[in-house]
Amino acid sequence: MQIKTAVFSGSSAAYAQCPQTPEPELALVGRSNVGKSSLINMLLDRKHIAKISRKPGKTQLINHFLVNDAWCLVDLPGYGWAQVGSTKRHQWKKMVRAYLLHRKQLGLVLVLVDARHPPQKLDLAFIDWLRTRHIPFVVLLTKADKSAKHQVEKKLTALQSALSDIGAVLPRIFVTSSRDKTGREELLCYIQHTLFKHSG
């Protein structure tokens, strides 16, 4: 898939406020500060279409990006620790879950997991939540450039083992790096096949 056009098309403070457009949607979600904004910029081949912040919890709304006038990439607030109060985190959780459970346009969820760390309980719990609700997803190991290759492979094996332990059928897992664009072409091909598998 070639990215010909990509534009920010709006933010929503609640699932019910999301645009009622027909394009299939691809949602990104992960722990706060896992690298969602960097991955969006890399995937869409735009330097600053998503704002990058060192402060966890930067994304507080459901953000839509229209790609190739054919599909939407949706950036969801991160889960886990962020420099906000528990009330705000609870609101984000409800907003994200409502979107994931009820958005008819949703075709695939990308769950971002930091390749520098062992499998985290929050990541595994969220993946299990998606699995038990039959929401299609794949896993992206992010920031692969920040560790040696053998260390990334160890984290990949540990993640696969942890997912097996919770009874999950192993999802597709992509190793990615926003800095050197590792995994970009493979992921775009998968997105093309998944979102438009019934077209043409």
C-alpha positions, 0 to 999 in steps of 0.5 A: 500500500502506498500512502498518497494522502493523509490528513488529520480529520478531527477529534472526539471527546466521546465515542458517540461524537465520532464522525459518521463516515463509511471508511473502515477504521484502524485503531491504535492503542497501548500503554501511555508513552509506548510510541503511538504518535511516532508510529503514526508518523512513520506509518503515514510517512508524515513527520508531524501529523501526530504530535509527539510528547515525552509526557505520558497521557498526551492523547486525551481524545479519539483522533481520526486521520483520513488516509488515501481518502479510503480508510481512517487511522484512529489514535486512542488514549493510552492505558496505564500510568499517565500524569492525570488523576484516576477520574480522568483515567477512568473516563478514558477507559470508558471512552476507549472501550465504548469505541472498541465495542460499538464502532461498526467501522472498526476493522482492526486494532493495533496493540502497541507493546514496548519491545524494551520491556518484558510482557506487562500485566496491563498489556496482557489484560488488554489483549485478553479483553480484546480476545474474549470480545472477538475484536480483531487485533494484531500486536506491534512491538515498538522501539525495536531500534533501542535494543539489540536484535537478540534482546528484541527476539527474547522479548518477542519469545517472552510475549508469545509465551505469556499470551499462550499462558492466558489461553490466547491463540497467538495473534500476528506480531510485528516488530517495528521501529519508527526511527528506521521504519522497521516493519512498515511495508509488512504492516501496510500490506497487512492493513491493505489485506485486512481492511479491504479483503472483500473489495475488488 
